[in-house]
Amino acid sequence: MAQSRLEKIGTIFTRVNGLIKAGAMKYEDRPIWFDLYTAFPPKLEPRFDRPAPDTKIKNIFYAEDVTRAKFHKRTKQNETVNFLDTRRKTQTQNFIQIYENLKTQNPLDDEKLFETAVELLAEQSKNTSTEKSSEATDEIKTSLSNDFAESLDKEGRNKPGVNVDIQKLFSE
C-alpha cells in the first residue's frame, strides 16, 4: 500500500485516491463506490476524531410487543427459525395472529385472551404435528409400495436383475 493503514491518517477515500495518483492502482480498477463518493461527498469528512452527534434515539414500540414478550417469558420455545423461508410462520407469529383475532372478536380481559390464545396455539400445533406425521407415514408407505411394485413383473414375480429384500424394506 502507498499509505498507512491507520484510520488516523486519512479516510479510505483519501487512501484509494492516493493509490490512484501514485500509480499503485489503475483508475479502471477503482472500487464501485469511488465515483459515487466523488460525485456526492459527505458534508463532514468521516474522521476518527470528530465527536459523535448528540441526537436522541426514539424508541420503536409496537402494540404487540408486550404480548410477544409475555408469550416468550411464559413459553420456552424450542423451534428452529429459518428467516429465509418466509412462507412458514413462526410459533410467535401464529400466537400474535390468534391473539389479535380473539381481541377483535371479543374484547375481554387481556389475561383471559392470553390464556385462550395459548390454548388455541397448543391445539393448533398439536393438530399440525399429527397431520405432518401422518403425511410423512403416507409418503413412506407410498414410496415403499411403488418401489415394490416396480420390482415385480406382470405375473408378480421379481424382474430379472432386480434384487428386493423385503425384510430390508420393512426394517427402516
SEMAR-146212 format. One record per residue: residue number from 0; residue in three letters; x, y, z of N, C-alpha, C, CB in turn. Coordinates in Angstrom, 2 decimals, padded with zeros to 5 digits. Glycine has a CB too. Layout:
(NUM "ALA" (X Y Z) (X Y Z) (X Y Z) (X Y Z))
...
This chain:
(0 "MET" (000.83 -001.18 000.00) (000.00 000.00 000.00) (000.88 001.25 000.00) (-000.95 000.00 001.21))
(1 "ALA" (000.38 002.29 -000.59) (001.14 003.52 -000.70) (001.10 004.33 000.58) (000.63 004.35 -001.85))
(2 "GLN" (000.06 004.13 001.39) (-000.07 004.92 002.61) (-000.25 004.00 003.80) (-001.25 005.90 002.51))
(3 "SER" (-000.35 004.59 004.97) (-000.54 003.83 006.19) (-001.96 003.28 006.26) (-000.24 004.69 007.42))
(4 "ARG" (-002.12 002.19 006.97) (-003.44 001.59 007.12) (-004.15 002.11 008.37) (-003.34 000.08 007.18))
(5 "LEU" (-003.53 002.99 009.08) (-004.16 003.53 010.28) (-005.32 004.44 009.91) (-003.14 004.30 011.13))
(6 "GLU" (-006.40 004.33 010.66) (-007.56 005.17 010.37) (-007.32 006.63 010.74) (-008.77 004.65 011.12))
(7 "LYS" (-006.27 006.87 011.53) (-005.98 008.24 011.94) (-005.32 009.05 010.82) (-005.08 008.25 013.16))
(8 "ILE" (-004.81 008.39 009.80) (-004.12 009.09 008.73) (-004.98 009.04 007.48) (-002.72 008.47 008.47))
(9 "GLY" (-006.07 009.70 007.49) (-006.92 009.80 006.31) (-008.03 008.76 006.28) (-006.09 009.68 005.08))
(10 "THR" (-008.95 009.00 005.40) (-010.09 008.09 005.24) (-009.79 007.09 004.14) (-011.39 008.87 004.91))
(11 "ILE" (-010.65 006.14 003.97) (-010.47 005.15 002.91) (-010.50 005.83 001.55) (-011.56 004.06 003.00))
(12 "PHE" (-011.30 006.87 001.41) (-011.35 007.59 000.14) (-010.01 008.25 -000.18) (-012.45 008.65 000.18))
(13 "THR" (-009.42 008.91 000.81) (-008.14 009.57 000.56) (-007.05 008.55 000.27) (-007.74 010.44 001.74))
(14 "ARG" (-007.12 007.39 000.91) (-006.12 006.35 000.65) (-006.26 005.78 -000.76) (-006.25 005.23 001.68))
(15 "VAL" (-007.49 005.51 -001.20) (-007.70 004.99 -002.56) (-007.31 006.06 -003.57) (-009.17 004.55 -002.77))
(16 "ASN" (-007.66 007.30 -003.30) (-007.30 008.40 -004.19) (-005.78 008.52 -004.29) (-007.91 009.73 -003.68))
(17 "GLY" (-005.08 008.36 -003.16) (-003.62 008.40 -003.17) (-003.03 007.25 -003.96) (-003.08 008.38 -001.75))
(18 "LEU" (-003.62 006.07 -003.85) (-003.13 004.92 -004.62) (-003.28 005.15 -006.11) (-003.87 003.64 -004.20))
(19 "ILE" (-004.40 005.75 -006.51) (-004.62 006.03 -007.94) (-003.63 007.07 -008.44) (-006.07 006.51 -008.18))
(20 "LYS" (-003.43 008.13 -007.65) (-002.49 009.19 -008.05) (-001.06 008.68 -008.11) (-002.58 010.38 -007.09))
(21 "ALA" (-000.68 007.79 -007.19) (000.69 007.28 -007.15) (000.92 006.21 -008.21) (000.99 006.71 -005.78))
(22 "GLY" (-000.14 005.71 -008.82) (000.02 004.70 -009.86) (000.00 003.28 -009.32) (001.29 004.93 -010.61))
(23 "ALA" (-000.23 003.11 -008.01) (-000.28 001.77 -007.42) (-001.57 001.06 -007.78) (-000.13 001.86 -005.90))
(24 "MET" (-002.60 001.84 -008.13) (-003.89 001.26 -008.53) (-004.30 001.95 -009.83) (-004.99 001.45 -007.41))
(25 "LYS" (-004.74 001.17 -010.77) (-005.22 001.75 -012.03) (-006.58 002.39 -011.80) (-005.30 000.66 -013.15))
(26 "TYR" (-006.84 003.45 -012.55) (-008.12 004.13 -012.42) (-009.28 003.20 -012.79) (-008.15 005.39 -013.31))
(27 "GLU" (-009.04 002.28 -013.71) (-010.08 001.34 -014.12) (-010.40 000.32 -013.02) (-009.66 000.61 -015.39))
(28 "ASP" (-009.46 000.11 -012.09) (-009.64 -000.87 -011.01) (-010.19 -000.24 -009.73) (-008.33 -001.55 -010.70))
(29 "ARG" (-010.64 001.00 -009.81) (-011.14 001.68 -008.62) (-012.41 000.98 -008.11) (-011.44 003.18 -008.93))
(30 "PRO" (-012.71 001.09 -006.81) (-013.92 000.47 -006.26) (-015.18 001.11 -006.83) (-013.93 000.58 -004.72))
(31 "ILE" (-016.28 000.40 -006.71) (-017.56 000.88 -007.26) (-018.01 002.16 -006.58) (-018.64 -000.20 -007.12))
(32 "TRP" (-017.76 002.25 -005.28) (-018.25 003.38 -004.51) (-017.45 004.66 -004.76) (-018.23 003.05 -003.03))
(33 "PHE" (-016.27 004.55 -005.39) (-015.38 005.70 -005.55) (-016.03 006.83 -006.35) (-014.09 005.27 -006.22))
(34 "ASP" (-016.67 006.50 -007.47) (-017.32 007.53 -008.30) (-018.49 008.18 -007.57) (-017.80 006.93 -009.62))
(35 "LEU" (-019.22 007.38 -006.84) (-020.36 007.91 -006.07) (-019.87 008.88 -004.99) (-021.17 006.74 -005.43))
(36 "TYR" (-018.80 008.50 -004.32) (-018.25 009.35 -003.26) (-017.73 010.66 -003.83) (-017.13 008.62 -002.50))
(37 "THR" (-017.09 010.61 -005.00) (-016.58 011.85 -005.59) (-017.73 012.73 -006.09) (-015.62 011.54 -006.75))
(38 "ALA" (-018.80 012.13 -006.59) (-019.94 012.91 -007.07) (-020.74 013.50 -005.92) (-020.85 012.04 -007.95))
(39 "PHE" (-020.89 012.75 -004.84) (-021.70 013.19 -003.69) (-020.90 013.03 -002.40) (-023.02 012.39 -003.60))
(40 "PRO" (-019.93 013.90 -002.17) (-019.14 013.77 -000.94) (-019.99 014.14 000.29) (-017.89 014.67 -001.01))
(41 "PRO" (-019.67 013.57 001.44) (-020.43 013.91 002.64) (-020.15 015.35 003.07) (-020.08 012.94 003.79))
(42 "LYS" (-021.10 015.92 003.83) (-020.92 017.30 004.29) (-019.71 017.41 005.20) (-022.18 017.79 005.02))
(43 "LEU" (-019.59 016.47 006.11) (-018.44 016.44 007.01) (-017.64 015.18 006.72) (-018.89 016.48 008.51))
(44 "GLU" (-016.33 015.36 006.61) (-015.48 014.22 006.30) (-015.52 013.21 007.45) (-014.03 014.67 006.02))
(45 "PRO" (-015.70 011.93 007.15) (-015.77 010.94 008.23) (-014.38 010.71 008.83) (-016.35 009.60 007.71))
(46 "ARG" (-014.15 011.28 010.00) (-012.86 011.17 010.65) (-013.03 010.56 012.03) (-012.17 012.54 010.74))
(47 "PHE" (-011.94 009.96 012.54) (-011.99 009.29 013.83) (-012.13 010.27 014.99) (-010.75 008.44 014.02))
(48 "ASP" (-011.62 011.50 014.83) (-011.60 012.44 015.95) (-012.81 013.35 015.99) (-010.36 013.26 015.88))
(49 "ARG" (-013.74 013.20 015.07) (-014.96 014.01 015.10) (-015.91 013.44 016.15) (-015.64 014.05 013.70))
(50 "PRO" (-016.42 014.28 017.04) (-017.32 013.76 018.07) (-018.64 013.29 017.45) (-017.60 014.85 019.14))
(51 "ALA" (-019.21 012.27 018.07) (-020.48 011.73 017.58) (-021.59 012.74 017.83) (-020.81 010.38 018.27))
(52 "PRO" (-022.54 012.84 016.91) (-023.63 013.80 017.12) (-024.49 013.38 018.30) (-024.49 013.92 015.86))
(53 "ASP" (-024.95 014.36 019.03) (-025.78 014.10 020.21) (-027.25 014.17 019.80) (-025.47 015.12 021.37))
(54 "THR" (-027.75 013.08 019.25) (-029.16 013.03 018.86) (-029.87 012.01 019.72) (-029.31 012.67 017.36))
(55 "LYS" (-031.10 012.32 020.02) (-031.90 011.41 020.84) (-032.47 010.32 019.94) (-033.04 012.18 021.58))
(56 "ILE" (-032.32 009.08 020.38) (-032.82 007.94 019.62) (-034.23 007.61 020.12) (-031.86 006.69 019.75))
(57 "LYS" (-035.17 007.56 019.19) (-036.55 007.26 019.56) (-036.72 005.77 019.78) (-037.52 007.76 018.48))
(58 "ASN" (-037.52 005.44 020.77) (-037.86 004.04 020.99) (-038.91 003.62 019.98) (-038.35 003.82 022.43))
(59 "ILE" (-038.67 002.48 019.36) (-039.66 001.91 018.45) (-040.43 000.87 019.25) (-038.99 001.28 017.14))
(60 "PHE" (-041.71 001.10 019.40) (-042.52 000.23 020.24) (-043.81 -000.09 019.51) (-042.80 000.89 021.61))
(61 "TYR" (-044.05 -001.37 019.31) (-045.27 -001.81 018.66) (-046.26 -002.31 019.70) (-044.97 -002.92 017.62))
(62 "ALA" (-047.54 -002.29 019.33) (-048.59 -002.67 020.28) (-048.45 -004.13 020.72) (-049.97 -002.45 019.67))
(63 "GLU" (-048.03 -005.01 019.82) (-047.96 -006.42 020.16) (-046.66 -006.81 020.88) (-048.12 -007.25 018.92))
(64 "ASP" (-045.76 -005.86 021.11) (-044.50 -006.19 021.77) (-044.70 -006.67 023.21) (-043.59 -004.98 021.77))
(65 "VAL" (-045.66 -006.11 023.90) (-045.93 -006.53 025.28) (-046.44 -007.97 025.28) (-046.96 -005.58 025.96))
(66 "THR" (-047.36 -008.26 024.37) (-047.90 -009.61 024.28) (-046.81 -010.60 023.86) (-049.07 -009.65 023.28))
(67 "ARG" (-045.98 -010.21 022.93) (-044.89 -011.08 022.47) (-043.93 -011.37 023.61) (-044.14 -010.44 021.29))
(68 "ALA" (-043.58 -010.35 024.37) (-042.65 -010.53 025.50) (-043.26 -011.45 026.55) (-042.28 -009.17 026.13))
(69 "LYS" (-044.52 -011.28 026.81) (-045.21 -012.12 027.79) (-045.25 -013.57 027.31) (-046.65 -011.60 028.04))
(70 "PHE" (-045.49 -013.75 026.01) (-045.53 -015.10 025.44) (-044.17 -015.78 025.54) (-045.98 -015.04 023.97))
(71 "HIS" (-043.10 -015.04 025.21) (-041.76 -015.62 025.28) (-041.33 -015.90 026.71) (-040.76 -014.69 024.61))
(72 "LYS" (-041.80 -015.09 027.64) (-041.45 -015.31 029.03) (-042.13 -016.56 029.57) (-041.83 -014.09 029.88))
(73 "ARG" (-043.35 -016.78 029.12) (-044.13 -017.92 029.63) (-043.75 -019.23 028.96) (-045.62 -017.66 029.43))
(74 "THR" (-043.59 -019.22 027.65) (-043.30 -020.46 026.93) (-041.85 -020.46 026.48) (-044.24 -020.64 025.73))
(75 "LYS" (-041.19 -021.55 026.73) (-039.81 -021.71 026.26) (-039.88 -022.33 024.88) (-038.96 -022.59 027.25))
(76 "GLN" (-039.43 -021.60 023.88) (-039.54 -022.06 022.50) (-038.35 -022.94 022.16) (-039.62 -020.86 021.53))
(77 "ASN" (-038.64 -024.02 021.45) (-037.57 -024.91 021.03) (-037.64 -025.18 019.53) (-037.63 -026.22 021.81))
(78 "GLU" (-038.25 -024.27 018.80) (-038.33 -024.45 017.36) (-037.16 -023.77 016.68) (-039.66 -023.89 016.82))
(79 "THR" (-036.80 -024.31 015.53) (-035.74 -023.72 014.73) (-036.39 -022.74 013.76) (-034.91 -024.81 013.97))
(80 "VAL" (-035.88 -021.53 013.73) (-036.45 -020.49 012.88) (-035.55 -020.30 011.67) (-036.63 -019.16 013.66))
(81 "ASN" (-036.14 -020.41 010.50) (-035.41 -020.16 009.26) (-035.93 -018.84 008.70) (-035.60 -021.35 008.23))
(82 "PHE" (-035.14 -017.80 008.82) (-035.57 -016.47 008.38) (-035.62 -016.34 006.86) (-034.64 -015.43 008.95))
(83 "LEU" (-034.98 -017.28 006.17) (-035.01 -017.23 004.71) (-036.31 -017.80 004.15) (-033.82 -017.98 004.15))
(84 "ASP" (-036.97 -018.65 004.92) (-038.22 -019.25 004.47) (-039.37 -018.40 005.00) (-038.35 -020.74 004.95))
(85 "THR" (-039.89 -017.51 004.16) (-040.94 -016.60 004.60) (-042.33 -017.19 004.42) (-040.85 -015.29 003.84))
(86 "ARG" (-042.41 -018.38 003.82) (-043.73 -018.99 003.63) (-044.28 -019.55 004.94) (-043.66 -020.11 002.58))
(87 "ARG" (-043.42 -019.99 005.82) (-043.83 -020.61 007.07) (-043.76 -019.60 008.20) (-042.96 -021.84 007.38))
(88 "LYS" (-044.84 -019.50 008.96) (-044.87 -018.57 010.09) (-044.28 -019.23 011.33) (-046.30 -018.08 010.36))
(89 "THR" (-043.65 -018.42 012.16) (-043.10 -018.93 013.40) (-044.22 -019.10 014.41) (-042.01 -018.00 013.96))
(90 "GLN" (-043.89 -019.77 015.51) (-044.88 -020.00 016.56) (-045.33 -018.67 017.16) (-044.30 -020.93 017.65))
(91 "THR" (-044.42 -017.74 017.31) (-044.77 -016.43 017.86) (-045.70 -015.67 016.93) (-043.50 -015.61 018.13))
(92 "GLN" (-045.43 -015.71 015.62) (-046.30 -015.05 014.66) (-047.70 -015.65 014.69) (-045.71 -015.13 013.25))
(93 "ASN" (-047.77 -016.98 014.78) (-049.08 -017.63 014.88) (-049.80 -017.20 016.15) (-048.94 -019.16 014.85))
(94 "PHE" (-049.08 -017.13 017.26) (-049.69 -016.72 018.52) (-050.23 -015.29 018.44) (-048.67 -016.83 019.66))
(95 "ILE" (-049.43 -014.37 017.90) (-049.86 -012.98 017.79) (-051.11 -012.88 016.90) (-048.72 -012.10 017.21))
(96 "GLN" (-051.14 -013.65 015.82) (-052.30 -013.63 014.93) (-053.55 -014.15 015.65) (-052.02 -014.48 013.66))
(97 "ILE" (-053.41 -015.24 016.38) (-054.54 -015.78 017.15) (-054.99 -014.78 018.19) (-054.17 -017.12 017.83))
(98 "TYR" (-054.04 -014.18 018.89) (-054.36 -013.21 019.94) (-055.11 -012.00 019.37) (-053.08 -012.74 020.66))
(99 "GLU" (-054.63 -011.48 018.24) (-055.28 -010.32 017.62) (-056.68 -010.66 017.13) (-054.43 -009.79 016.46))
(100 "ASN" (-056.86 -011.86 016.56) (-058.20 -012.28 016.12) (-059.15 -012.38 017.30) (-058.13 -013.63 015.40))
(101 "LEU" (-058.68 -012.96 018.40) (-059.53 -013.05 019.60) (-059.86 -011.67 020.15) (-058.84 -013.90 020.68))
(102 "LYS" (-058.91 -010.78 020.10) (-059.10 -009.44 020.63) (-060.15 -008.66 019.83) (-057.78 -008.68 020.64))
(103 "THR" (-060.16 -008.85 018.51) (-061.14 -008.15 017.69) (-062.53 -008.77 017.83) (-060.71 -008.16 016.22))
(104 "GLN" (-062.60 -010.08 018.06) (-063.90 -010.75 018.17) (-064.60 -010.41 019.48) (-063.73 -012.26 018.06))
(105 "ASN" (-063.89 -010.52 020.58) (-064.50 -010.21 021.87) (-063.45 -009.57 022.79) (-065.09 -011.50 022.53))
(106 "PRO" (-063.59 -008.29 023.00) (-062.61 -007.58 023.83) (-062.81 -007.90 025.32) (-062.73 -006.06 023.61))
(107 "LEU" (-062.23 -009.00 025.75) (-062.30 -009.42 027.14) (-061.07 -008.92 027.89) (-062.41 -010.95 027.25))
(108 "ASP" (-060.90 -009.46 029.07) (-059.73 -009.17 029.87) (-058.50 -009.70 029.12) (-059.86 -009.81 031.29))
(109 "ASP" (-057.40 -008.94 029.16) (-056.19 -009.33 028.45) (-055.64 -010.68 028.93) (-055.12 -008.26 028.62))
(110 "GLU" (-055.77 -010.94 030.22) (-055.26 -012.20 030.77) (-056.04 -013.40 030.22) (-055.33 -012.18 032.30))
(111 "LYS" (-057.36 -013.26 030.13) (-058.19 -014.33 029.58) (-057.91 -014.54 028.10) (-059.68 -014.03 029.80))
(112 "LEU" (-057.74 -013.43 027.37) (-057.39 -013.53 025.96) (-056.06 -014.25 025.77) (-057.33 -012.14 025.32))
(113 "PHE" (-055.11 -013.91 026.61) (-053.79 -014.52 026.52) (-053.87 -016.02 026.76) (-052.83 -013.87 027.52))
(114 "GLU" (-054.57 -016.42 027.81) (-054.72 -017.84 028.14) (-055.41 -018.59 027.01) (-055.50 -018.01 029.45))
(115 "THR" (-056.47 -018.00 026.47) (-057.21 -018.65 025.38) (-056.33 -018.79 024.15) (-058.48 -017.85 025.03))
(116 "ALA" (-055.55 -017.76 023.85) (-054.68 -017.81 022.67) (-053.60 -018.87 022.84) (-054.03 -016.43 022.44))
(117 "VAL" (-053.06 -019.02 024.06) (-052.05 -020.05 024.31) (-052.65 -021.43 024.10) (-051.48 -019.92 025.75))
(118 "GLU" (-053.87 -021.63 024.61) (-054.53 -022.93 024.44) (-054.81 -023.22 022.97) (-055.85 -022.97 025.25))
(119 "LEU" (-055.30 -022.22 022.24) (-055.58 -022.42 020.81) (-054.30 -022.71 020.02) (-056.27 -021.18 020.23))
(120 "LEU" (-053.22 -022.04 020.38) (-051.96 -022.28 019.70) (-051.46 -023.70 019.97) (-050.90 -021.26 020.14))
(121 "ALA" (-051.59 -024.15 021.22) (-051.17 -025.51 021.56) (-051.99 -026.53 020.78) (-051.30 -025.76 023.07))
(122 "GLU" (-053.29 -026.28 020.70) (-054.17 -027.18 019.96) (-053.82 -027.17 018.46) (-055.65 -026.79 020.16))
(123 "GLN" (-053.57 -025.98 017.93) (-053.23 -025.86 016.51) (-051.90 -026.56 016.21) (-053.14 -024.37 016.10))
(124 "SER" (-050.90 -026.37 017.05) (-049.61 -027.01 016.80) (-049.71 -028.52 016.96) (-048.54 -026.45 017.75))
(125 "LYS" (-050.55 -028.97 017.86) (-050.77 -030.41 018.04) (-051.41 -031.01 016.80) (-051.66 -030.68 019.28))
(126 "ASN" (-052.40 -030.31 016.24) (-053.07 -030.79 015.03) (-052.13 -030.82 013.84) (-054.28 -029.91 014.72))
(127 "THR" (-051.33 -029.78 013.68) (-050.41 -029.74 012.53) (-049.33 -030.79 012.65) (-049.78 -028.36 012.38))
(128 "SER" (-048.87 -031.08 013.88) (-047.82 -032.10 014.04) (-048.36 -033.48 013.73) (-047.25 -032.06 015.46))
(129 "THR" (-049.62 -033.77 014.12) (-050.19 -035.08 013.79) (-050.45 -035.19 012.30) (-051.50 -035.31 014.57))
(130 "GLU" (-050.86 -034.08 011.67) (-051.07 -034.10 010.22) (-049.75 -034.35 009.48) (-051.70 -032.77 009.74))
(131 "LYS" (-048.68 -033.68 009.93) (-047.39 -033.85 009.29) (-046.88 -035.27 009.44) (-046.37 -032.87 009.87))
(132 "SER" (-047.05 -035.84 010.65) (-046.56 -037.21 010.86) (-047.36 -038.21 010.04) (-046.62 -037.58 012.34))
(133 "SER" (-048.68 -037.99 009.90) (-049.48 -038.91 009.09) (-049.14 -038.75 007.60) (-050.99 -038.66 009.32))
(134 "GLU" (-048.85 -037.51 007.17) (-048.44 -037.29 005.78) (-047.10 -037.97 005.50) (-048.35 -035.79 005.48))
(135 "ALA" (-046.17 -037.86 006.45) (-044.86 -038.50 006.27) (-045.00 -040.02 006.22) (-043.90 -038.10 007.41))
(136 "THR" (-045.87 -040.57 007.08) (-046.10 -042.01 007.06) (-046.71 -042.44 005.74) (-047.01 -042.43 008.23))
(137 "ASP" (-047.68 -041.68 005.25) (-048.30 -041.99 003.96) (-047.28 -041.94 002.83) (-049.44 -041.01 003.67))
(138 "GLU" (-046.38 -040.94 002.87) (-045.34 -040.83 001.84) (-044.42 -042.05 001.86) (-044.53 -039.55 002.04))
(139 "ILE" (-044.05 -042.49 003.05) (-043.17 -043.66 003.17) (-043.87 -044.90 002.64) (-042.73 -043.88 004.63))
(140 "LYS" (-045.15 -045.07 003.02) (-045.91 -046.23 002.53) (-046.02 -046.21 001.02) (-047.30 -046.26 003.15))
(141 "THR" (-046.33 -045.05 000.46) (-046.45 -044.92 -000.99) (-045.11 -045.22 -001.67) (-046.94 -043.52 -001.38))
(142 "SER" (-044.04 -044.69 -001.10) (-042.71 -044.90 -001.67) (-042.34 -046.38 -001.65) (-041.67 -044.09 -000.90))
(143 "LEU" (-042.60 -047.05 -000.52) (-042.28 -048.47 -000.41) (-043.11 -049.30 -001.37) (-042.49 -048.95 001.01))
(144 "SER" (-044.41 -048.99 -001.46) (-045.27 -049.78 -002.35) (-044.88 -049.55 -003.82) (-046.75 -049.43 -002.13))
(145 "ASN" (-044.51 -048.32 -004.17) (-044.06 -048.04 -005.54) (-042.76 -048.79 -005.85) (-043.86 -046.52 -005.75))
(146 "ASP" (-041.82 -048.77 -004.90) (-040.56 -049.49 -005.11) (-040.81 -050.98 -005.28) (-039.60 -049.25 -003.93))
(147 "PHE" (-041.69 -051.51 -004.45) (-042.00 -052.94 -004.52) (-042.71 -053.27 -005.83) (-042.88 -053.35 -003.33))
(148 "ALA" (-043.66 -052.41 -006.25) (-044.39 -052.67 -007.48) (-043.48 -052.58 -008.70) (-045.55 -051.68 -007.63))
(149 "GLU" (-042.52 -051.68 -008.67) (-041.60 -051.55 -009.79) (-040.67 -052.76 -009.92) (-040.78 -050.29 -009.64))
(150 "SER" (-040.44 -053.44 -008.80) (-039.52 -054.57 -008.85) (-040.18 -055.85 -009.34) (-038.94 -054.80 -007.48))
(151 "LEU" (-041.51 -055.85 -009.48) (-042.23 -057.04 -009.94) (-042.60 -056.92 -011.41) (-043.48 -057.26 -009.10))
(152 "ASP" (-042.67 -058.08 -012.07) (-043.13 -058.07 -013.45) (-044.65 -058.26 -013.46) (-042.42 -059.17 -014.28))
(153 "LYS" (-045.24 -058.46 -014.64) (-046.70 -058.54 -014.77) (-047.30 -059.74 -014.03) (-047.08 -058.62 -016.23))
(154 "GLU" (-046.55 -060.82 -013.90) (-047.06 -062.01 -013.22) (-046.84 -061.95 -011.71) (-046.41 -063.26 -013.78))
(155 "GLY" (-046.20 -060.89 -011.21) (-045.98 -060.77 -009.78) (-044.69 -061.39 -009.31) (-047.12 -061.39 -009.04))
(156 "ARG" (-043.81 -061.73 -010.23) (-042.50 -062.29 -009.86) (-041.45 -061.18 -009.96) (-042.13 -063.50 -010.77))
(157 "ASN" (-040.35 -061.41 -009.27) (-039.25 -060.44 -009.33) (-038.73 -060.33 -010.75) (-038.12 -060.82 -008.37))
(158 "LYS" (-038.48 -059.12 -011.19) (-037.88 -058.91 -012.50) (-036.46 -059.44 -012.48) (-037.91 -057.40 -012.91))
(159 "PRO" (-035.99 -059.95 -013.61) (-034.61 -060.42 -013.63) (-033.64 -059.26 -013.41) (-034.30 -061.14 -014.97))
(160 "GLY" (-032.65 -059.50 -012.60) (-031.65 -058.47 -012.33) (-032.04 -057.52 -011.20) (-031.40 -057.68 -013.57))
(161 "VAL" (-033.24 -057.69 -010.63) (-033.67 -056.82 -009.54) (-033.72 -057.65 -008.27) (-035.06 -056.17 -009.83))
(162 "ASN" (-032.93 -057.28 -007.31) (-032.94 -057.96 -006.02) (-033.67 -057.09 -005.01) (-031.49 -058.27 -005.54))
(163 "VAL" (-034.77 -057.58 -004.49) (-035.53 -056.85 -003.49) (-035.57 -057.69 -002.23) (-036.97 -056.51 -003.99))
(164 "ASP" (-035.04 -057.15 -001.17) (-035.08 -057.85 000.10) (-036.20 -057.24 000.92) (-033.70 -057.76 000.86))
(165 "ILE" (-037.28 -057.99 001.08) (-038.47 -057.47 001.75) (-038.17 -057.14 003.21) (-039.63 -058.47 001.66))
(166 "GLN" (-037.36 -057.93 003.85) (-037.01 -057.65 005.26) (-036.27 -056.32 005.37) (-036.12 -058.80 005.84))
(167 "LYS" (-035.45 -056.02 004.40) (-034.73 -054.75 004.40) (-035.69 -053.57 004.22) (-033.67 -054.75 003.28))
(168 "LEU" (-036.72 -053.78 003.39) (-037.71 -052.71 003.17) (-038.42 -052.34 004.46) (-038.73 -053.13 002.12))
(169 "PHE" (-038.78 -053.34 005.25) (-039.58 -053.09 006.43) (-038.75 -052.85 007.70) (-040.52 -054.24 006.64))
(170 "SER" (-037.44 -052.97 007.59) (-036.61 -052.75 008.77) (-036.37 -051.27 009.03) (-035.29 -053.48 008.61))
(171 "GLU" (-036.55 -050.43 008.03) (-036.28 -048.98 008.18) (-037.35 -048.27 008.91) (-036.09 -048.34 006.85))
